[in-house]
Amino acid sequence: MQQFFKFIISKRKFFMWAISFLSIFMVFEISQLKISYDFDSYFAKNESFYQDFEKYQSKFPLGQNHQIVVTLESQVGIDSSFGSKANAVFAEIEQLKGIKKANYFSKISEFNPSNLNGGEKKLVDFKSESSFQESMQYFKSRSKIYQSFFSKDQKSVVGYFTIEKELFNLPGRDTLIHSIRQIVTSSKVKFHLFGIPVMRSIYSEKIWNDFLVFSIVSIALLVLVLYYLFRHFLLILIPCLTVVMGILWNFGLMSLFGFSINMISNLLVPILFVVGISDSIHLISVFYEKIQHGLKKEDAIIESLKEVGKATFLTALVSSTGFLSLSFTSAEAIKFFGLFGFTGIIITYFLSIVIVPSLLLVLDENFFYKQTSVLNQGIWTKVFSGIYSLAHEQKKKVLLIFSFFVLISILLIPQIKTSLFFTNDVKSKDALAQEFSYFEKNIGYLKPFEFVIRTKAESQPINLAFVKGIEKIEKELSNDSNFGAIYSMIFQLKYANYLLHQGKMEYFTIPNSEDKLRYLLKEISNRADEPLFNLNGKKEFYFASKIRDEGSEVMEKKEIQLKHKIESSLPVQVKFTGFGHVLDQSNKSSRTDIFWGLLGDLIVVSLMMAFLFKKSKFILISLLPNLIPLCLLLGIIALLGIPFSPANALILVVIFGISIDDTIHFLTHYLLIRKEDSQAIRSTLLTCGKAMLFVSFLLMAGLGITYFSDFEAISNLGLFGMITIIFATLTEFLITPILLDLFDPI
């Protein structure tokens, strides 16, 4: 690689001009970068459960996933005055462009018995207070479906507004929600807003806020750390310029190839800052040492690149491989994160070996003799000599302490919680989580629960016995307090029978003859806006409800139990679908994919270590100090009872790829001097330890930025990232020297 570095230095003017022109182009591209409104990219789209979800959403477009729920709250109760005001607010919302369908209390009508499409007589009467209260009592006597228009304490009214499907993943969704907020705010009535479109709108806003905060704070943090290290404006500017240009290039590539930023891609900003700056710190710190030993700056640059250039190339290769392993996951958002994590690290490495040496050579040689870097202060000799003494003289105690905590962590790992909740993405104190809690407590459940019953054969007759079997299942679900109102063929049949008998409530039942059943099924299929069944080929019957959010594991158990119960009593197959099911299954699938990616990363890194260091013992020496921190992290996650989400699994891949960088720097320098230096371990600590320590601090600070994200998963990544880097630094300074002492004695 020495010839390659000499070529870079000799052609540095050409490379600098090329980088300058490309950077201008990338600045233009990044100005076109957009926020992703497509949150379906977090789902495992190539899995069968997602394909079923799309198929049934097309067949049975009930619109639960596209529904905005608006609650207007009265302080004293629902009287005619409040009812009239609520009616006016809901009617104004209904007129907004993008609202496909609206359902609210004052819109419900008494239907014409001769017409399944209904009539004009409204159930709610605003003429007088007495007539209004009488109509309210009528609502209370009806099924869960009608009761869902009011809060449990009868102080709030609820409106359900289905937006156009085309708006669901477009900026127009946010514009529509903003208009709804303006309408309800101007009414001066206390309100609550929820629904999957609302969640996604708030997420989009948070994504942009995170991107700005991460970018600004990362730059500020970088400047402070570099000032502390190098104490001069120019030596701050050079690494900053390198990393900022690397990030610009990477996000410019995103825009160039039509990608948008999302919740996970925001993590690339602090990660690339800390990973990119580590190469510059290692290079500048070694350059300083060479200058202090009397080398001319040209010779110092070549020697510095010779000493750390190979190590920085290897660290870039290993770190980028970790990210690349994520590109094989099912979820597009994680795949996209892995791909651009890979390109970002490679780009930043290339820029660092061109820009840093080129700009250092421009500076006057006397400049470096005048500068006093923290990295060159004598205190570090005492610090790292003490660390070496501890590792060398107290190795048994050190190994015993680490072994004890690793053993405890291994025992705790099986206790890790894997059950996730509907609002796991945001912190429990976030306004969105509070709104969700309010709705579940006062209005009804919000997590969609949907499934399809499908006959095993096309010839399966749909007779009264079969329909009553389905009705029995629905009754059991309706009587379960964990379920909300259930929409299905059963309700449609009962309602059609009710209409057929001039609105008499005693006929709100399944028809009592096969002829009536066939007639009503045909009428509903032909005339209802959204028939919840399909009688062509293998018959399909769609059920939609909302369920109490008790976690993904509880929901999965309920699904298994319900599937067994239905399939053992009827000749059918059951398939679960809906947003809630897809969300839970995608989380489970992504978590598994990331673990397989980590395993693949370990294998690839092991092969790289074997190829680079030629001896199998160095595989153990390089991997063990980096696996211990991951094991300890999993133990802490289990101890704190934090659910293990895909984002938490992502931490393992990211941290492993980053933390092994220091190991490679350590081993590369150690092998370079081991034949000539009988104290090679101590000398390596003294030479590399300073940069490794400051890079670790920078990593902790950089990842710590994400702790302040509004997203719980991203915040956890920051917290766990800091903890893991502390563990990784300890193992690097203590375990790596001990392993070298034991397995590679000089």
N, C-alpha and C positions, 0 to 999 in steps of 0.2 A: 504493500500500500504506500510505501515511502515514495515511489515514483509517481503515484497518483497525486499525492499531496504536493510534490514538487511541481507537477504539471499545473495544479490549481494555482499555486503561488505565481508561477511564471506567466500564466494567462489571466491573472486576477483582474486586470483592467477590462478585458473583454467580458468576463463573467459579471463584473460589477455593472457595466453598461446594460448587459442583457437583463440582469435582475431589476435594474431601475425601470426599464421600459415595460417589463412584464408586471412589475408592481403597479404602475400607472393603469395598465389594463385591468388588473385585479381589483383596484379601487373602484373602477367603473362597474365591474361585475358585482361587487359586494353592495353597491348602491341599489342594485336590482333585487337583492335578497329579500325574500318574503317569509312571513310566519306560516307554518303549516296549520291549516284548519282541519286536516284529515286525521282525526284521532284513531281511525280504524287501522292506521299503520302500526299501532301497538298490538294489534291482534295477529294471531298466527293464521294468515290467510290461506296457506296451502294445506291446512289441516281440514279433515272432513267435517268437524263441528262448525267451522266457519262457513264452509261451502253449503252446509245444510241451512245455516242461519240466513244466508243470502237467498237461497231458494225459497224458503218459507216466508221471508219478508216480502218477496215478490208475489207469491201466491196469496198470502193473507196480509194485506197492507193495513193492519189495524192502526199502526202509527204510534204505539206506546213509546218507542225510542225517540220519536220526533216531537214529543209532547212537552209543552211548557206549562207548568202548574202555577197559577197565581192565586194567592190567598189574601182576601181583604178582611181585616180584623176590626170588630166593633168592641169598644170598651165595656158596653153595658148589655149587649145582646142584639139579636137581629130583629129590628122592628121594620115597619114599612118604609120609614124614612131612609134607614141605612140600606134596606133592600133596593130601593129605587136608585140610590146613589151607586151601589155596587152594580146594578143592572146597566147603568149608563157607562160605567168604567169598562165593564166586560164587552159591551156593545161597541165601544170605541176601539178596543183592542182587536175585536173581530174584524173590523174594517181595514186593518193594516195590511199593506201589501206583503204577501208571504205567508199569511195565515190561511191554511187550507180548510180547517174545520174547527169549530168552537163548540164546547159543551159547558153550560153553566145553569144554575138553578132556574133562572127566569126564562130560559129558552126551551125548557121541556114542555111538550105539548100533549094534549089529549088527542089521540089519533082517531081518524075516521075509520070506523069498522070495515068499510068496504074498500079501503085503500091501505095496503101495507106500507106505503111511503108516508103515511101520516096526514094529519089535518092541521088546523090553525089555532085551535083552542088551547091557550096557555094554561098551565097548571097553577102558576102563581098569579094571584089577583092583587093589584096594588090600589084598588079603589078605596079601601078603608083598612084601618088597622085590624079590625076583626076578621075581614075576609083574607087579609094577608096571613094572619096567624093560623087561620083555618087551613090554608094551603100549605103552610109549614108543617102542620100536624100530619097532613097527608103524606108529605115526604118521609117523615119519621116512621110511618107505618110500612114503608116499602122496603125492598131488598137492599143489600149492601151497595148496589150500583147507584141507587138514588141517594142513599145516605152519604155517599162519598162526595156530594156537593157541599157538605157542611162539616165543620170541625166537631170533635167529640163533645166539646163543652157548649156547642150551639151558639158560639159567639163569632164565628167566622164563616164566610162563604168562599167556595173554591171554584175556580174556572180552569178548564182544561183546553189548551189551544195547541192544535197540531200544526206544525209548520210544513211548508212544502219540502218534499224530500230533497230537491235540488239545492236548497239552502243549507242543508245540514252540515256540510263540510266546506262552506264558502264564507267569505267576509260578510255577506248579506245577512247571515244568521246573527252576527254581533250587532249589526245595524238595527235589525228587527227587535232584538232584546233591549237595546238602548231605547228604542221608541216606546216599548212597553213600560220600561222603568219611568220614562218621562210622563206617560199618561197616569200611572198610579201615583207617582210622586205629586203631580199637580192636583190630584183629588184630595190630598191631605189626609188620606186614610192610611193607617198602619198596614203595611203589606209584607208578604213573603213571596219569594220567587224561587222555583226549583225546576228540576227536569234535566235530562241528559243534554239538551241544547244549551241550557244555562251553565251547566258544569263545563262544557267545552268552551263556551264563550269566556268564562272566568279563567280557565286554564290558558287560553290564548293570550289574555292580558298578562297573566303571571309569567308566561314564557318570555314575552318581550321585556318585561321588567327585570327578570333574571339575567337576560342577555346583556342589558345595559349595566346592571350592577356588577355582574361578574367581570365585564370588560374593564370598567372604570377602576374598580377596587383592585383587580389583578395588576393593572399598570401602576397604580399608586404603591401597592405592596412591593412590586418588583423594584421600583425606584428606591424605596426606603432600604430594602435589603442590600441592593447593590451599592448604595451610598455608604452603608455601614461597612461593607466589605472593602471597597476600593477608594472611597473618600475623594472622588473627582468626577466632575460632570461628564467628561469624555468617556471615562470607563463605565459610567452608568448608561450613557447613550448607546454605546456599541452593542451590548447584549440586548438592551430594550429594542433597538432598531431591528436586530436580527429576529427576535421572537415576534414582535408586532408584524413584521413583514411575512413571517411564516404563517401566522394566523390569518392575515389578509389573503394570502395565497390560497389557503385551505378553504376559507369561506367563499372566496371568489370562485374556486372550482365547484363548490356546491351550487352556486348560482348559475355558473356556466352550463352545468349538466342538468339544470332544472330541479334541483332539490331545494327544500325550504328548511328553516330552522324549527326545531321542536323542543320539547321539554328535555330530552336526553342529549341532543346535540349541543345544548348550552354548556354542558359539562366540558366540552372540548376546549372552551376558552381558558379556564384555570388550569386544566390538565396540560395543554400545550404550552402555556406560560411556564409552568414549573419544570416540565420535562425539557423544553427547549432551552431554558436558561441554565440548566444543569451542565449542558455541554459547554456553554460559554464560560461558566465559572471554573470548570475543570481546566479548560484551555488557558484562561487568563492566569489562574493561580500557578500552573506549571511554568508559563511564560515568565511570570514574575520571578520564580526561583532561578530560571536560567539566566535572566538578566542580572540577578544578584550574584550569580557565580561568574560574572564577567563576560558572558557571551554577547556578541553583537546581535541586534534585534532580528536580522535576517536568519542568522544561525539559530537564535533562540526560538523563532517561529517554527523552523524545520524540526528542531529537536522536540519542541512541544507537541507538534503534530505527530511526530514519530512515537512519542511516549503515550499520548492520550488519544490520538486520532483513531487508532485501531480499536481502543476500548469504547470510544464514543460511537464508532460505527457499529460495534457489536451490541451496545446497549440500545441503539436505535433499531437494530434488526430484531432483537429480542422483544423490546417493548411493542414495536409495530406488529410483530407476530401475535402477541397477546390480543391486540385489537382486531387483527385480521380473523382470529378464531371466532369472533362474534358475528362476522359476516355470514356465517353458516347457520344462524338461528332462523326460526320461522317468522318472527316479528320483523316487519320491514324497518321500524324505527330503530331497533337494536342493531339490525344488519347494517343500516345506514351509519349508525354511530361507530360501529367497528371499522367500516370501510374508510370513513374520513378520519378516524383516529389513526389508522395505518398511514394514510397519505400525509396527514399533518405532521407526524413524527419524522417521516422520511424527508419531507420538504424542509422542516426546521433543521434537521441535521445537515442537509446540503447547504442551506443558507449560512449556518454557523461556521462551517469549515471554509467558506468563501469570504463572508463579510467580516468576521472577527479578525482573522489574520490580515486581510487586506487593509482594514482600518488601523490596526495596531502598527503596521509598517509605515503608514502615512505619518504617524506621530514622531516627533523628534526623539532621538535616543536618550537625551539627557532628561526628558520628561519622566522616564520610568525610574531613574535614580532618585528623583526628588519626591516621588510618591511613597507614602507609607500605608501599606495595606494591612488590614486586620489579619489577613491570612499569613503575614510574615512576622507577626509578633511572637516573641520568645515564649509566651505563656503556653502556647499550644504544644511545645516540646514537653513541658511538664505534664500537661493534661493527658496526652496520648502515651507518654511513658508510663504514667500511672495506670492507664487502661490496659496497656500491655502487661504490666506487672500483675494486675488483677487476673487477667486471662491466663497468664503463664503459671503463676504461683498458686492460684486458688481455683484451678480448673475443675476439681472434683466438686467443690461447693457450688460453683457456677452451674455446672451441668446438673447437679442435684436440684437446684432451685428451678431451673428451666424445665426439667423433667417433671417436677411436681405440678407446676402450673399447666403444662401440656397434658398431663394425665387427667387433671381435674377438668380441663376443657373437653377432652375426648369423652369423658363420662357425661358432660353436660350436653354435648352436641345432639344426642337423640331426643332431648327435651325441647329442641327448637320448634317454635310454633310456625306452622305453614298456612294457617287459615287467614285469609285476607278479607277485608271488608270493602264495601262499595265506595267509601270515601277515603281509602287508605292513602291516596295520592297527596292529600292535604293534611295539615296538622290539625289535631283535635280542637284547638282553639280558633282555627280559621273560621271566618264568617260562613264559608260554604258548608263546612262540617256542622256548624251550629244550625244552619237552615235545615240541613238533612235531619238532624236530631229533632228539631221543632216539628217537622212534617210527620216523622214517625210517631212522635208522642201525641200530637194533637189532631192530625188529619188522617193519615193512613200511610201505608208502606209505599216505598218508592222503587225498590229493586225489582226489575221485571222478572217474572217467572212464567215461562212459556214452554209448552210441549205440544207434540202432534201425535195423535193416535192414528195408525195406518193399518188397514186390513192386510192380512197376509196373502189373500187371493183376490183377484178382480171379481170373481163370482160371489164373493161374500155378500149375502143379503143384508140390507139395512132395514130390519124390522123392529117392531116394538120391543121385543126382548133385548135386542142389541142396544137400542137407544136407552132403555131403562137401565141397562148395565152401565152405560156411560153416565147416566144421571146419578146413579148411586155413587160413583167415584167423585162426581162434582159435589154432591151433598157432603161427602166426607171432607173435602177440601174447604167447602164453605163453612163448615162447623169448626174448622181449625182456626183458632184465633191468630195464628201466624200468617194467614193468607188474607188478602184483601178481596174485593169483588172479583168474580170470575166471569169472563166473557167467553162464550162458547156457542156451539150449535144448540145446546140445551136451552139457553136463555132465548135465542132467536126462535126456537120452536114454541116455547111457552108463550112468548110475546105474540107470535103470529096466531096461535090458538086463542089467545085473549082477544085479539082484534076480530077474529072470525066470529066470536060470540058476543059482539057489541060491547066490548070493554068490561065484561063481568069478571071480577077478580077470581071467582071460583074456577074459571077456565084458564087461569094462568098456570097451566100444567101441560105435561106431555099429552098429545091427543090420544084418545082412547080406542082408536081403530087404525088398522093398517092403511085403509084408504085415505083417511085424513092425514096420516103421517106422510104418505107419498105425495099427496096434494100440497101440503105445507112445505115440504122439502123442495118441491119443484118451484113453488111460488117464491120462496126465499132465494133460491139460486138465480131466478130470472129477474127479481125485482129489488132485492135488498142491495144497498150500496156496498156492503162488505160481508158477503156470506162467509162464515167461519168453517166451511167444510167444502170438500171437493169430491164429487161423486163419479168422476171420470176415471176409468182404470181402477187401480187400487184406491179405495176410498180413504180420504184423509180428513181428520177432524182436529181443528185447531183450538187450543185452550190458552188463554192469556189472563194472567193475574199479576199481583205484586205481593212480595213476600217480605216478612221481617228480616232485616239484615243481621243474621247471626253468624256470619262468616262463611267462607267458601267451603270449608270442610263439612259444616253442618248442612249446607245446601246440597252438597254432593251426596251425603247420606240420605237426605230426604228424596233426592232424585232416584237413588238406587232402590229405596223402599217402595216408592210410588210405582216405579217401572215394574218391579216384581209383582206388586199387587194387581196392577192392570193386566199384565200379560198372563198372569195365572188365572184370571177370571174371564178374560175375553180372548178370542182368536185374533190378536192384533200385535203390532210392534209399536213400541213407544220411542220417540226421539225427542230429546230436550233441545230447546233452541232459545232464542231471545238474547237480549243484550247481557243480562245477568249471567247466563250460562256461558256465553262466549267470553266474557271478561274473566270469569273464574278459570275456565279451561285454557285461555291464552296465557294467563299468569303462570299456571302450572306447566304448560308447554315451554314457555320462555325460560322458566327457572331450570327445567331439565336441560334445555339446549345450552344454556350458559355453563352448567356443570360439565357437560360433555365438551364444550369449548375449552374450559379450564383444563380438563384432562388431556385434551389434544395439545394444548399449549405446553403442558408439563412434558409431554412426550417429545414435542419438537424442540423445546429448550434443552432437554436432556441430550438429544442427538447433537444439537449445536455445541453443547459443552464438551461432549465426547470428541467431536471433530476439532474443536478449537484447542483443547488442552491435552488431547491425545491419550489421556489416562482415565479409566473408569472411576477412579476414586474422586476425581474432581467433579463428577456429576453429583455425588453425595455432598461434597464440600460446597458446591454452588447452590444446590436446591434446598438442603436442610435449613439453613439460616432464613430462607424465604418462605418455607412451608410452616415453620413454627409460628410466625406472626398471624398467618391465616387461621391456624388452629386456635390460637388464643382469641382471635376476633370472633370466631364462631362460638366459643365458650361464653364470651361476654354477651353476644346476641341472645344466647339461650338464657343466661342468667338474668338479663333485663326483661325477658319475655317479649321481645320485639318480633313481630311477624316477619318471616323471611320472604320478602318479596323479590321479584326479578331484579329490581334496582339494587337490593342488598347483595344478591348473587353477583351482580355486575361489579360490585366493589372488589370481590375476590380476584377477578380477571385483571381489573385495572391496577390494583395495588401490587399484585404479583409481577405484572409487567414493568411497573415503575421501580419497585424496591430491588429487583434483581440487578438493576443498573449499577448500584454501588458494589455489589458482589463482583461483577465483571471488571469494574475499575480496579478493585482490590486485587483480584487474582491475576489480572493482566500485568499489573505493576510488580506483583510478587514474583511471578515467573520470569519477568524480565531481569530481576536482580538476584534471584535465589542462588545462582551458581557463583556469584562474585561476592555475596554478602552473607556472612554467617548469621547475622541478625536481620534476615530479610523480612520477617513478620513485623518486627518493631519498626524497621525502616519504612515499610509500606504504610503502617499506621501513621507515622510521622509525616510522610509525603502526601498520602491520599486522604488521611483522616479529616484534615481541615475542610477540604472541599466537600467531602462526603457529609460532614456534620452540617455545613451550611446549606447544602442541597436538601438534606432531610428537613431542616428547619423551613426552608422555602416550600418544600412539598407539603408539610403540615399546614403552613399558613395559606398556601394556594388552595388546597382542598378544603381548608377551614372556611374559606369564603362561602362555599356552597352550603354550609350549615345554616346560613341566614336565608336560604330559599324558602318560599312559601310552600313548596312541595315537600311533603314529609319524606318521600323516598330520596330526593336530592339532598335534603338536609341531613338525613341519616348517612348518606354517602360521605358528606363532609366530616361528620362526627367520627364515624368508623374509620375513615381514611386517616384522620389525625392519630387515632389510637393505634392503628396498624403501623403507621410510619414510625411511631415511638418504639413499638416492639421490634420493627425491622432494623432500626438504628442500633438498638441494644444487641440484637443477635449478630449484626454485622461486626460490631466492635468487640464482642465477647466470644460468640460461638464460632465465627469463621477462624479467628486466630487459634482457638482451641483445636478445632478440627484439623487445621494445617499442622499444628504441633503434634497431633496424634497420628495422622495418616501420611504426613509428608515431612518427617524429621530430616533436618539438614545435618 
